[in-house]
């Protein structure tokens, strides 16, 4: 019998924030921990108007090391189209998803449909919402749509197969706070606090010791107690390896989610007319903060159709978030296409043709609101408005005494800096400048990481999702423990245990 070591290989999240793709090999089992997009590396070669070619399958991304060149991992329709014979069976046993942010999940798009994906119900709902409401190239997270297939039509001619006939459902396994197995590898899934629903950390019991993978986590959200429970569980395992994010390892400051709510409350109470805000579209903790402020100031929080769709999915799954029928929640219906929604000159059928099928289910909801209504009663609303929705201000026309609260992270690349300059131009035009920045991160700071490392006390640390991995050596020196900090390199195998 050949004795095999367990090992880790990092294909993303190395010296960067996000892009996590970590392969755990435990004897004959191969398990990926997340499979996300590297924003920093992707932006070096591609942008909104220059995307990887679908006709080239995975190979545009492999060219720039955005995807690892591994057999038996990628979807068969792409491989066949590129004249590559796919493996009969996948060479990988599972993908464990920590949460549904794109830097952890987007490249599931390229994965074979017969590789099982383990995640929470909330993460699956978020990805379903993305599949149903987004037109980007990194959907097909729940349903793979087989491409490059033909059929013989009624005329006896070849046609491209399109539409619902191309849909293939992926294999999802729901793991909300439970212990499960991938082969003989026992895994504990534990919920943690992050900036969206469904975030999970994993404790993996391999043949050569226990591996703890934090994903993205924090203490200062409304569910910080979940993170503390995970840390306590991990501390009891005598782990040989801790794979942890370090997004803010270089920072000791930061607001809590409750600080955000209090800061927003103060600003809204001082605002006579419209409150315009921007917060991440799927950040439900932040939505709750603004919802609570709206309720306490006798206003309504206005969300967009995509957010309404996600909340509707959460409600059906029994996940506790604001409900779209709440009296302090309104659903904004923008003018699209012909821009005739609510215009009595046009029949309803014509009005509805401006909207996608998933949007139409909300058009008769009693809580919908239009620009005209907000314009007339500006003191009654907190209007969420991101970069792509700024054009709605042309119709709403904020009055003097309105304000803008920016509740997203500061820009961390050139593209984001340029976008912020455009935002400032819009705000100046509508008298909403200077704006108010009130934001809490989804990640731990240095002092909190010090606490986590001290409590778990692993044999080895593998810092990822950070631009400052060497700072973990400083933390370990401060703790004064015999912990080895591995500054990982992309594509290198690291053995686990003895």
C-alpha positions, 0 to 999 in steps of 0.5 A: 500500500502506497502512503499518500500525504495530504497537501494544499495547493493555492491557485488564487488568493495569493498576494491579492484580496480575493480570487480564492481557489485552494485545492486540498488533496486528502489521500485520493480525495480532491476538494477545492475550497472556493473557486472565485475570480481574481479581480486584480489579475482579471483587470490587468487583461480584461474589462467590461468591454473586453471579455474572455471569448466564450468560443475559446472555452477556458483557454483565454483564462488559462493563458493569463493564469486566471484558471489552473490548467487541470484535467477533469475539472472544467465543463465538457461542452467547452472542452469538446468545442475546443477539440479537447476530449473531456474526462469521462468522470471528474477528477475532483470530488467537491467544491466547498463554497464559503460564500457567494461573493464573486471573488469566491464563487464566480468561476463555478461557471467553468466547473463541470456540472457533475462535481458537487458543490457544498454551500448554505441555502443562503449562498445558493439563493444568492447565486440563483438570484445572480443567474436569474437577474444578471447578464454577466459572463459569470452566471450559470452558477446554479444551472449550466447552459450547454453551449455549442450544441445543434439539432435538426429542425423541422426543415431538416436543417441544423440549428443551434440549441438555445433556451430552456432545453440547454439547462442542466442543473448542477449538483448542490449539497446544502450544509447549513451548520452540519457535519458531513463527509466527502469520501472519508474526509469529515468536514464541519461547516460552521456559520460565520458573520460576513457582509452577506447571508450564508457565510461559512467556515470549514474544519476539515479532518484529513488523514494528516491532521485538521485543517481550518479554513476561515473564508471571509469573516468578522466579529463586528456584524450583527451575527458576530456570535457565530464567528465566536462559536466557530473560533471556539470550535476550531480552538478545540481541534489542535489544527495542523493548518489554519488557512485564513484571510487577512484583508485588513491585517495592516489596519487596527481601526474600523467601524462596527455594523452598529456604528454604521447604523448610529452614524446613518441615523444621526445623518438622516435625522438632520436631513430635511428632504431625500436621503440617497444612499449606496450600499452593496446590493447583497449586503443584508447586514447593511440593508438591515441597518438602513431599514432600521434607520428608515423605520425609526425616522418614519421613512421607507427604504427603497430597494431595487428590483434585484434586491427585491428578488433576492429577499423574495428567495430568502423569504421562501427559504425561511431566511430572516431578512427584511420582507418586501411586504414590510411597510418600511420597504419600497421596491423601485421600478425604474423606467426602461426601454420605452419608459412607459410604465404607469403611462395610461396611454399604453396598454399594460402588455406594452408597458410590461414589455420593457421588463424581464420576466423575473422583474414583471412579478413585482410590477403589481406589488403593493410596495412598488414606488416610481421616480414621480412618487419619490420626487413628490415626497422626498422626506419620506424615503431613503433611496438606495442608488448605486453607480449604475442607478445614478441616472434615476436622479434625473427623474427624481431631482433631489431638493435642497436639503437632501443628502448622500451617504456612501456606505461601500468600501473606499476604491482600491484600484484605478478603475474604482477611483475613476468610477468614484470621480464620476459619482462625485460629478453626479453628486455635485450636479444634483447638490449632494456633494460633499457626501458622507462616508459611513462604512464597516468592513466585512473583514477582521482587523489586525488585533482581531486576527491576533486574537483568532490566531492565539485562540486556534493556535495552529501548527501552520498558518497559510495567509491568503486573501491579503496583500500583506501576508508577511505581517502574519509573522509579526503577529505570531512573534507578538503572540510568542508561539511556535507557529510556522507562517507559510508565505504561499506561492501560487501552484506550489504543493504544501504538505499537511502534517508530518 
